[in-house]
Each structure stands twice: as C-alpha cells, then as structure tokens.
C-alpha cells in the first residue's frame, strides 16, 4: 500500500501535553440564543447534512451526529471492526475526517481491508491501492499503538486529534484495551463519562467498539443490556448499535445445495440492531447482506457493491 495512505499518528507524541486542553468549562447562554436552532429542528424543509450510515434505506432513521458517543457492540467474531471500517469509508466519502485507534490490529491490516471494501473486489490492483492512498489524504489517520493503553492516553490522543487535525469521527477499538479491569465498573463508568463530556464539548463523534457478554447461544442477537462491563455504559452513551452475524445461515450454506431452503437463503447475513438513539426517534433493525469478495455490506441481497468514488 502506498505510503500516502499511512497517515500514522506515532506513539512518540507528548499526548499528555494536550490533556489540559481537553478540559472545557460549561458555557451558560440565554435560551433565546437557541431560537434559530429550534426553528431548524421543526422546519421540515431544512436539509439535514448530518453524516449518515452507508445505506440509503437508513438515511431517514439514523444519523451520526456531532458531539455524540456511539457504542458498537456484539459477540466476538461477529464483524464489529469490519463493519466499522465500512462505515468509516462512508463517513470519509461524506467529507468527514476519521481517526482509527485499533489496539487489536495493525494499521496496515485495517487499511488493507478498507481498501478491499473501497475497491469492491477481492484483490485491488496496485493502481487502485495507490489511488486509495491518495484518496485518504486529509480524510483518514491511524493511531499506531497495539495492546493496552491507559484512559489518560486515550484522552490525550483525542485532544491532539481535535486540536491539531480537526478529526470529526474517532474510533476506539476496543473498550477492553483501554486499561480498565473488566470488574472495575466505577472506572469504566468514569471513562465513558469522560468520553461523552469530550464529545459534547468538542463536537467530535466518538465510536467505541465493545464486546457483548458471552451467552449460551450466538444464533440469537444479544440485547443492549448485554454490553460487557458496567451497566452505566449504555446509560451514558448516545447511540447503541448491536452488531450480529447470522452464523446459522452460514452453517446452512456450507451444506449441500439440496439442503438450502429459500427461507434460509433469503435471510440477511448481518443485522444492526439500533437499540438506542438519544437524539433520534427511531429504533429498530437494519438488515444487511455480506459480499465475501469485497467485504462490503449491502442493503439488499441483489444490490451491487457501493462505489466510494476513489479515483485511480
């Protein structure tokens, strides 16, 4: 992959210097200052330019609003990070600036999967990979640090990305790598509170990947109360996206064709259950079909792969 695609934020930066800058005092304003914003909310002719998910069928239901924190949770192995990368491509296409802090996967692996999704095929050409690298300039940054990091380091990186890079969407993958013990519920609560305060004060949207508690049966989607960790996590965040992979369908498709019923074939490969949307009125299920060659998630079983407009 061309060097231009590797906009790496090295771990050698003094992120602690940005911690004090991340503390924002509350601003008390007269209620009348919000009048024009209230008019916009009620004016049906106002064009909503808030970022969306990649699929047009979700545009009127789900928005990724500035200043919010979204939890993307699911059972281990159900495609949370892969789906998040696809959403990130869509955000970049909409003009957003994204930084991915994956503490479980090296940047080159994350970028290779996203490049495959952007190309819409299994093996992008060298020409396309170079074009993808150029396309990500000014849109995508990677924080290159694997393993466990401290909550203070995460806050420092967030503050640096806001102050120096103008990042509008920051992905933390995952909560379990943020240096907090699984049984330290008070510290988890405090950390989520810090993230929500930072998002609210800066306008950055923070995406936090989390695991679901282990259940007896992964053929059924977990609920919003199954996010692993403190119960206050789901109380504090703005949006909850529950990612579930239809492994029962996958098992059926591995059987001889004669055993594959239409009922099974017509089922979606992936579900996103929108279990909470604090500033939106819709909660429900988004059905998706997975294209194994491109790693893309499609809105319908016969839909063609999405074109992200990468020039090459």
N, C-alpha and C positions, 0 to 999 in steps of 0.2 A: 504494500500500500504506500502511495506517495507520501513524502514527508509532510506535505502541506495539510494532510488530513489529521496529523497527530498534534493537535493543539493541546499540549500537555501542561498541566499545572504541576510543577515539581514539588516534592515534599520539603525542599530546602528553603522555601519562602518562610519568613518570620510571620506566621499567621497570628501569633499571639498579639502582635502589634495592632491588629485590626479588631481585637475583642472589644476594647473600649468604644471603638467607633460603632460597634453593633448595638450599643445600648441607646435606645431612643426614648426620650421623655414623651409623656402624653401631651397632646395639644387640645386645649379646651377652646371650642369655637361656638359662635352663636348658631342656633338651629337654623336661622334664616339663610346661612351660607350654603345650606344643602338644598335649597329650593330647586335650582336648575337640575340637580341630580335626581331629585324626586320626580320632576316632570319627565325626565328621560326614562325613568323606570315605568311610568304609566303611559308613555307615548308609544303606541303600537307601531308608529311609522319610524321610530328610531332604529337605525341599523345596529345590530349587536355585533361588534367586532371582537368580542372576547374569544380567545382561542377555543377550538373545538377538538373533539376526538376525530380520528381519520375518516369515519364512515358517515355519509350524508344522512342516513336514517337516524342518527343521534343528534344532529345539529340543533333541533328544536327542544331537545330534552336535557342535554348535558353540556356544561361549559367548564373550562379550566380557568377560573377567574384569578386575577391578580390578588395577591395577599392572602392566599388560602394554602392549607396543607391537605394533601390527599394521601390516604393510605391505600396501597395496592397490596392486598394480601391473598394468600392462597396456600394450598398444600404444597409441600416440597415436590418439585418436578412437574408442576402444572403450568409452567411457562410464564411466570410473572416477569422475569427480566427480559425475555424475548419479546413479549407483548409491549413492555415499557419502551424498548428500543424502537418499535414500530410507531408508537405514539410520539416519541421524540422526533422521528423523521417528519411526521405531520406538523409538529409544532414549528420545526425549522422552516418547513415549506410555507407556513403562515407568518414568517418573519420574526419568530421568537428566537432568543439566544438561550442555548441549553448547555448546562454543565452536568456531566455524569460522574458521580463518585461511586464506582463499583469496587467494593472492598473484597469481592469474591472472584473477580475475573479481570485479567489484564486488559488494558485498553485496546490492544491490537485485536484481541478476540471479540470484544464488544463491537469494535468498528467493522470487523470483517462480516459479522452477522448483519449489521445495519446496512453495509454496502450491498450485501446479497439481497436484502429486502428492497433497497432503493433500486437495484437493477431489475428486480422482478424475475430473476432466474437463479439457477443453482451455481453457475460459475461465471461471474462477471469478467469481462475482458480487461486486460491491463489498461487499455484506453479508458474504459469506464471507471476503473478504480482511481486513475489519475483525475478524471473529471469529478468523481465523488469527493476526492480530497480537496479540490479547488472549491467545490460547491459548499463544503462545510466551513470554509474560512469565514470568520466573522459570525458563524452560527453555532458552532459546537466546540466545546472544550472538554477535556478529560482530566480528572484528578487522579494521578497515578500513585495510588497507595493501596496495597493489598494487605489483608489482615485486619486486626482490631485497631481502632483509633479511639481517642478519648472524645467525650462530648465537647470539651473545650476546643479541641482541634477542629471538629465539625463546625462549630460556631465560628471559629476563626476563618475557615475556608469559605463559609457562606458570606461572611462580612467582606472578605477580599474579593470574591466574585461579584458582589453587589457594587462595591466601591470602585474597583479597577476595571471590571469587564462589562458591567451592565447586564449581567445574567438575569433573565426573567423566569427561567424554569430550572430548578436544581433537583437532581435525582440522587437520593441516598439509597444505596443498595448494599447492605440492608440494615435494619434496626439492630439485629443481633450482633453486628460487627461494630457497634458504636460504644463499646467499652463499658456496658452496663450488665451486671449479672442478671440472669433470667429471673431470679427470685427477688431482685431489688425493685419492687414495684414503685416505691416512693421516688427513686432516682429516674425510673422510666417516665413517671408522671411529670417530674420536673423537666426532663429533657424535651418531652413533647410540648410542654408549656413554653419552653424557650423557643422551640421551632415555630409555634403558632404566633408568638409575640414578634419574632423576627420577620416572618412573612407579612404579618399585618402592618408592621412599621415600615417595611421597605417596598412592599408591593410584589415581592418575589413569590412565585408559586413553588412550593416545595413538595416533591413527590417522594414518599417514604415507602420503600418495599419492606414488607413484613411477612412473617410466616404465620400460618394457621396452626392451632393446636392439633396434635395427632388424634385422629378419631379411629373408630373401628372399621369404617367403610369410606374409601375415597371415591366411590361411584356416586356419591351424593355431595352437592356443594356444601361447604361449611357456612355458618351464619356470621353476622357481623360481631357477635359476641365471642366468636372463636379466634379472634386475633390473639396471637400468642403474646402474653405479657399482662401488664396492669389493665384493669377494666377501664381506667380513666383515659386510655389511649383513644378509644372510639368516641368517648365523650368530648374530647378536646379538638380532634381534627374536624375539618370542614366536610370532607368527602371520603366515602369508603367504597372502594372498588374491589370486589371479591372475584378473583380470577380462578376459574375452574375448567379443567380439561376433561373431555369426555373419553375416559380411558376404556369404558365399557364398549363404546363404538369401535375404538382402535382394536380391541381384542376380537370383536366380531369380524372386522375387516381382515384379520390375519387368518381367518378360517377359509375353507374352500368356498368359491363363489356361490355354489348352490345353497350355502347356508346363510347367505347375506340377504336379509329381508329388506324390502323397500323402506319399512319403518325405521330400520337401523340406518340405512344409507342417507335418509332424509334428515337425520338428526344433526344438529350443529356439532362442530368439533370443539368449540370453545364457548364458554359463557363468561360475560362480565356482569355480575350482579351489582347494580348500583344500590347499595344498602343505606346510603346517607348522602344528602346533598343540601347542606345547610342553607345555602343561598339560592337554591333552585327548588322547583315544586315537584320535580319528577323523581321517582324511584322505580326501579324495575330491572328487567333482564335484557341484555344485549347479546343476541346470538351471532356467532361468527363461524366461518369455515376456513380451515387452515390449508394453505398451499405449501406442500412439503418442499417443492423445488425452490421456491423463493423465500420461504419463511414468512410470507405475508398472511395477514388475517383479512378475509373478505367478508363483506356484509351479507352476501348471498352465495349459495353453493355454485352457481354458474357465472358469477361475476368475474370479469377479467382482473388481472393484477393491477394495482394502482400505479400510476405514473407520477413520480415526485418531481419531475422536471429537471433532473440532473443533466446538465449539458456535457457532452463528451464527443 
